Amino acid sequence: MSSVSLPPREPNPLTTAPVWPITSSRSGVTVPLIANCGQPDRQDGICCKELKADERTLIDPDVVRDVVIGLSDGLTVPFALTAGLSSLGESKLVVLGGVAELIAGAISMGIGGFLASQSERDHYRYLRHQTAARVIRSCDGEMEREVANVLEPVGVDEKTCKSVAQCLMEVELQKHGSVHPRDEETALRWSGEVGITAFLLKFGLGMEEVPNRRLYISAFTIGMGYLIGGLIPLLPYFFIPRAHIALIYSSIITGIILLIFGAVKAHVTGAGVGTTGYIYGAISTLLVGGIAAGAAFSIVKLLEG
């Protein structure tokens, strides 16, 4: 009885490891570039993908920006208002005026954040439509020149730029089954996702699609940041009946919070490298916030005469 050789077993994508050693890939099997790994050739035996574990993941810079805007305004504007109202003598009046301004300011800041993100989204969509229409009508040479304008400054040679441009054009137009201008409407829908249009927008203009949820996140983050930040200088007036005494505690608490806020901001943005980075972030935030609050307070006092 002769044995029958079984056909070679193909790798199961569900069980195959996501990293393929370059030196031991099977013949006839095309390994994706993003899955290649030179671990067997490294002396330390560490895969380069594992080095990313040493990097600290930072918070979304858009969220950090919104938090900084909300907290900064919340710590300075209500402080200046309550400081000006403290000359009335009673903390009750300061609290009433401060709470009214705080609520109105938080709503206003939230609406402003929403409208700003909405404008950014609409502007991107307009540019995407215009760029996609221009790509459909342009020749290959023009697209190669535009890709070269983006890649050559970072060291990519002309031959590679042309190859990249051709690849992007094929990816953008292949899905439609035709590259004829009559397919423009279909091409515009696809070009918003991949292809040379997305490349020119992202790397040429530095713009990306703004998700719809970003509008609501920005509004909530800025509004809540203003509300929380504004409550801090207002707290002493809730417990101390004499406004001029509460002002002293409000100034001290606001200064401490500005120092803490500066250090935390340096940490989440990656600027806090070593003790010096945290100290610089804390002191710079205190100085900027203190100058803004002091200027506002001085103007209020000047207007009071």
C-alpha positions as CSV (number, residue, x, y, z in Angstrom):
1,M,0.0,0.0,0.0
2,S,1.6,3.2,-1.2
3,S,1.3,6.4,0.8
4,V,-0.3,9.4,-0.8
5,S,1.3,12.8,0.0
6,L,-1.1,15.4,1.3
7,P,-1.2,18.9,-0.2
8,P,0.7,21.5,1.6
9,R,-1.3,23.2,4.4
10,E,-1.9,26.9,3.8
11,P,-1.5,29.2,6.7
12,N,-4.7,30.0,8.6
13,P,-5.0,33.8,8.9
14,L,-6.9,33.3,12.2
15,T,-4.1,31.3,13.9
16,T,-1.0,32.6,12.1
17,A,1.1,35.0,14.1
18,P,0.9,38.6,12.9
19,V,4.7,38.9,12.6
20,W,6.6,36.9,9.9
21,P,10.4,36.6,10.1
22,I,11.9,37.8,6.8
23,T,14.5,35.0,6.7
24,S,12.1,32.1,7.2
25,S,9.1,33.0,4.9
26,R,7.8,30.2,2.8
27,S,8.6,30.1,-0.9
28,G,5.6,31.2,-3.0
29,V,3.9,33.0,-0.1
30,T,3.8,36.8,-0.3
31,V,4.3,38.3,3.1
32,P,2.7,41.7,3.6
33,L,5.3,44.4,4.2
34,I,3.8,45.6,7.4
35,A,4.1,42.0,8.8
36,N,7.8,41.5,7.9
37,C,10.1,41.2,10.9
38,G,13.9,41.0,11.0
39,Q,14.0,39.7,14.6
40,P,16.1,36.6,13.7
41,D,18.9,38.9,12.4
42,R,19.0,41.2,15.4
43,Q,21.6,40.4,18.1
44,D,19.3,41.2,20.9
45,G,16.5,39.1,19.4
46,I,13.9,41.8,19.9
47,C,11.3,42.6,17.3
48,C,11.2,46.3,16.3
49,K,7.4,46.2,16.8
50,E,8.0,45.5,20.5
51,L,10.0,48.7,20.9
52,K,6.8,50.6,20.6
53,A,5.9,49.4,24.1
54,D,8.5,51.7,25.5
55,E,6.8,54.7,24.0
56,R,4.2,56.6,26.1
57,T,0.8,57.0,24.5
58,L,-0.2,60.6,24.6
59,I,-3.7,62.0,24.8
60,D,-5.3,63.2,21.6
61,P,-3.8,66.7,21.0
62,D,-7.3,68.0,19.9
63,V,-8.7,67.0,23.3
64,V,-5.7,68.5,25.1
65,R,-6.2,71.8,23.2
66,D,-9.9,72.0,24.1
67,V,-9.1,71.2,27.8
68,V,-6.4,73.9,27.8
69,I,-8.8,76.5,26.2
70,G,-11.6,75.7,28.6
71,L,-9.6,75.5,31.8
72,S,-7.5,78.6,31.0
73,D,-10.5,80.8,30.3
74,G,-12.3,79.3,33.3
75,L,-9.5,80.1,35.7
76,T,-8.9,83.6,34.5
77,V,-12.2,85.2,33.4
78,P,-14.4,84.2,36.5
79,F,-11.5,85.1,38.8
80,A,-11.2,88.6,37.3
81,L,-15.0,89.0,37.6
82,T,-15.2,87.8,41.2
83,A,-12.2,89.9,42.1
84,G,-13.9,93.0,40.7
85,L,-17.1,92.2,42.4
86,S,-15.4,91.6,45.7
87,S,-15.2,95.4,46.2
88,L,-18.9,95.2,46.9
89,G,-18.1,93.7,50.3
90,E,-20.5,90.8,50.4
91,S,-19.6,87.3,49.1
92,K,-23.3,86.6,48.3
93,L,-23.3,89.1,45.5
94,V,-20.0,87.8,44.2
95,V,-21.4,84.2,44.1
96,L,-24.6,85.2,42.3
97,G,-22.7,87.2,39.7
98,G,-20.0,84.6,39.4
99,V,-22.4,81.6,38.9
100,A,-24.4,83.5,36.3
101,E,-21.2,84.3,34.3
102,L,-20.0,80.8,34.8
103,I,-23.1,79.1,33.3
104,A,-23.4,81.6,30.5
105,G,-19.6,81.3,29.7
106,A,-19.6,77.5,29.7
107,I,-22.6,77.4,27.3
108,S,-21.0,80.0,25.1
109,M,-17.6,78.3,25.1
110,G,-19.2,74.9,24.3
111,I,-21.2,76.4,21.4
112,G,-18.0,78.1,20.1
113,G,-16.1,74.8,20.2
114,F,-18.9,73.0,18.3
115,L,-19.1,75.7,15.6
116,A,-15.3,75.8,15.2
117,S,-15.1,72.0,14.7
118,Q,-18.1,72.2,12.3
119,S,-16.4,74.9,10.2
120,E,-13.2,72.8,10.1
121,R,-15.2,69.7,8.9
122,D,-17.1,71.7,6.3
123,H,-13.9,73.3,5.0
124,Y,-12.2,69.9,4.7
125,R,-15.2,68.4,2.8
126,Y,-15.1,71.4,0.4
127,L,-11.4,71.0,-0.3
128,R,-11.8,67.2,-0.7
129,H,-14.5,67.7,-3.4
130,Q,-12.5,70.3,-5.2
131,T,-9.3,68.2,-5.1
132,A,-11.0,65.1,-6.2
133,A,-12.6,66.9,-9.2
134,R,-9.2,68.3,-10.1
135,V,-7.6,64.9,-9.9
136,I,-10.1,63.5,-12.3
137,R,-9.4,66.2,-14.9
138,S,-5.6,66.4,-14.5
139,C,-3.1,64.4,-16.5
140,D,-0.7,61.9,-14.9
141,G,2.3,64.3,-15.2
142,E,0.6,67.0,-13.1
143,M,-0.3,64.4,-10.4
144,E,3.4,63.2,-10.4
145,R,4.5,66.8,-10.0
146,E,2.2,67.4,-7.0
147,V,3.3,64.2,-5.3
148,A,6.9,65.1,-5.9
149,N,6.2,68.5,-4.3
150,V,5.2,66.6,-1.1
151,L,7.8,63.8,-1.1
152,E,11.0,65.4,-2.5
153,P,11.5,67.8,0.4
154,V,11.8,64.8,2.7
155,G,14.3,63.0,0.6
156,V,12.3,60.8,-1.8
157,D,13.9,60.7,-5.3
158,E,12.0,61.5,-8.5
159,K,11.7,57.9,-9.7
160,T,10.0,56.8,-6.5
161,C,7.7,59.9,-6.5
162,K,6.5,58.9,-10.0
163,S,5.9,55.3,-8.8
164,V,4.0,56.5,-5.7
165,A,1.8,58.8,-7.9
166,Q,1.0,56.0,-10.3
167,C,0.1,53.7,-7.4
168,L,-2.1,56.2,-5.8
169,M,-3.9,57.0,-9.1
170,E,-4.5,53.3,-9.7
171,V,-5.8,52.7,-6.1
172,E,-8.2,55.7,-6.4
173,L,-9.6,54.8,-9.8
174,Q,-9.4,51.0,-10.0
175,K,-12.4,50.5,-7.8
176,H,-14.7,52.1,-10.3
177,G,-13.7,49.9,-13.2
178,S,-13.0,53.0,-15.3
179,V,-10.9,56.1,-15.3
180,H,-13.0,58.0,-17.7
181,P,-14.2,61.5,-16.6
182,R,-17.8,60.3,-17.1
183,D,-17.4,58.3,-13.9
184,E,-16.6,61.5,-11.9
185,E,-19.4,61.1,-9.4
186,T,-18.4,57.6,-8.5
187,A,-14.8,58.5,-8.4
188,L,-15.5,61.4,-6.0
189,R,-17.2,59.1,-3.5
190,W,-14.2,56.7,-3.5
191,S,-11.5,59.3,-3.5
192,G,-12.5,60.6,-0.1
193,E,-11.2,57.4,1.5
194,V,-8.0,56.4,-0.3
195,G,-5.9,57.4,-3.3
196,I,-4.1,60.5,-4.4
197,T,-6.9,62.9,-3.2
198,A,-6.5,61.7,0.4
199,F,-2.7,61.8,0.0
200,L,-2.7,65.4,-1.2
201,L,-5.1,66.5,1.5
202,K,-3.3,64.8,4.3
203,F,0.3,65.2,3.4
204,G,0.1,68.2,1.1
205,L,-2.3,70.4,3.1
206,G,-2.0,68.7,6.5
207,M,-5.8,68.1,6.7
208,E,-7.8,65.1,7.7
209,E,-11.5,64.3,8.0
210,V,-13.2,65.7,11.1
211,P,-15.5,63.0,12.5
212,N,-19.0,64.1,13.5
213,R,-18.5,63.0,17.1
214,R,-15.6,65.4,17.2
215,L,-18.0,68.3,17.1
216,Y,-19.8,67.1,20.3
217,I,-16.6,66.1,22.1
218,S,-15.1,69.5,21.5
219,A,-18.2,71.3,22.7
220,F,-18.4,69.2,25.8
221,T,-14.7,69.4,26.6
222,I,-14.4,73.1,26.3
223,G,-17.7,73.8,28.1
224,M,-16.9,71.5,31.0
225,G,-13.3,72.7,31.2
226,Y,-14.6,76.3,31.5
227,L,-17.2,75.3,34.1
228,I,-14.7,73.3,36.3
229,G,-12.0,75.9,35.9
230,G,-14.4,78.7,36.8
231,L,-15.6,77.0,40.0
232,I,-12.2,76.9,41.5
233,P,-11.7,80.7,42.1
234,L,-15.3,80.9,43.1
235,L,-15.2,78.3,45.9
236,P,-13.9,80.5,48.7
237,Y,-16.8,82.9,48.3
238,F,-19.2,80.1,49.2
239,F,-17.7,79.7,52.7
240,I,-16.3,83.1,53.6
241,P,-18.9,85.9,53.9
242,R,-16.5,88.8,53.7
243,A,-15.5,89.2,50.0
244,H,-12.2,90.9,50.4
245,I,-10.9,88.0,52.6
246,A,-12.3,85.4,50.2
247,L,-10.4,87.1,47.4
248,I,-7.1,86.4,49.2
249,Y,-7.9,82.7,49.4
250,S,-9.2,82.7,45.8
251,S,-5.9,84.1,44.6
252,I,-3.9,81.5,46.5
253,I,-6.1,78.6,45.3
254,T,-6.1,79.8,41.7
255,G,-2.3,80.1,41.7
256,I,-1.8,76.6,43.1
257,I,-4.3,75.1,40.5
258,L,-2.5,76.9,37.7
259,L,0.8,75.3,38.8
260,I,-0.7,71.9,39.0
261,F,-2.5,72.4,35.6
262,G,0.8,73.5,34.0
263,A,2.6,70.4,35.2
264,V,-0.2,68.0,34.2
265,K,-0.4,69.7,30.7
266,A,3.4,69.2,30.3
267,H,2.9,65.5,31.1
268,V,0.0,64.8,28.8
269,T,1.5,66.7,25.9
270,G,4.9,65.1,26.3
271,A,6.7,68.3,27.1
272,G,7.5,67.2,30.6
273,V,10.8,65.4,29.9
274,G,12.5,65.4,33.3
275,T,12.0,67.6,36.3
276,T,12.9,70.8,34.3
277,G,10.1,70.2,31.8
278,Y,7.5,69.9,34.6
279,I,8.8,73.0,36.4
280,Y,8.8,75.1,33.2
281,G,5.3,74.0,32.3
282,A,4.0,74.8,35.8
283,I,5.7,78.2,36.1
284,S,4.9,79.3,32.6
285,T,1.2,78.5,33.0
286,L,1.1,80.3,36.3
287,L,2.8,83.4,34.8
288,V,0.5,83.5,31.8
289,G,-2.7,82.9,33.8
290,G,-1.6,85.3,36.5
291,I,-0.8,88.0,34.1
292,A,-4.2,87.6,32.3
293,A,-6.1,87.5,35.6
294,G,-4.1,90.5,37.0
295,A,-4.7,92.5,33.9
296,A,-8.4,91.8,33.9
297,F,-8.6,92.6,37.6
298,S,-6.7,95.9,37.1
299,I,-9.0,97.0,34.3
300,V,-12.1,96.3,36.5
301,K,-10.6,98.3,39.4
302,L,-9.7,101.1,37.0
303,L,-13.2,101.3,35.7
304,E,-14.6,101.3,39.2
305,G,-12.4,104.4,39.9
